[in-house]
Amino acid sequence: MIIKAIKDRKSIRNYVQEASVSDEQIKELLEAAMLAPSACNSRPWEFIVVQNRDKFDKNITVHSYTQMLTTASCAIVVCADLNLQSWCI
């Protein structure tokens, strides 16, 4: 089943702007992301949920790989906090 999900996945880069993502859906996505493995279970990540159109527009002008945000209603920015990274000995 996992292999099928990997093989059948597709990248979506066009969104229906009127479609909203519920807080419950965002919470579920964040919970799934936080279950991902990390070195020594350090979990050095931070997630920023962006739903503000002005912030989308500013991000689009700064980063060339964010053009799909022109029609997105929500984005999750994944950041790594290297201060939280613990090194396995």
N, C-alpha and C positions, 0 to 999 in steps of 0.2 A: 504494500500500500504506500509506503514512503517513497519507493522508487517511482511509482506511478505519479505521485504528487510532484516529484522533482521533474520528471519528464514532461508532464502536462502543464507546468507553470508557464506563465507568460508575463511579460512586462507591460504594464498599462501606463501610457503617458498622456492620454486624453481623458478628461473627466467631465462629468456633467456638473456644471458649476452650481446648479440649484440643489443638487443632491447633498445632503449634509451627513456627517458622520456623528453618530450619537456618542454621548459621554461613555455609555456602557461599551460600545465597540472600541473606543479609544482605550479604555481601561483594560479590556480583554487583550488587545494588541500589545499594550505595555507589559501586562503580566506574562504573555508568551515570550516577549523579548527578554524579560528578566530571567527566564528559565534557561536561557542559552548558557552553555558552559564557558568558563573562563579559566585562565591559568591559576592554579591553586585556589579556585573558587573565589578570586579576589573581586570579581564583578566591578571593574573600574569604569562603568559606563554611567552616563547621564542622558536622559531623554528630555527633549524640549518639544512640547506640543504647540504647534503654531496654527491658529485659526483666524488670525487677523489679516484681512486683505492687504492693508498697508505694509505689513511686515513681509508678506509674500512678495509684493512688488519691489520692496527694497532688496530682498534677497536675490531676486531675479537679476537686478542690475549689478550685483556684486559677483555672483558665481555663474559661470557659463553652463553648468550642468543642472540648472534649476528651471529650465524653460517649461517643464511639465506643470509647474506651480501656477501658470497663468490660468488654468482651468480647475485646479484642485481646491477643495473646500477645507482641507486639513493636511498638515504635514507633521511628521515626527522627525526631528533632527537628532541624530545619534552622535554623542560626543564621548571621547575617552578622557578620563581624568587620571593622568599618569601618576599623580600623588597617591591614588588609591591602589595602584598596581603593586601587588606584593610579589616578590621574586622568590620562586621555589629554590630551595637549597638541596 
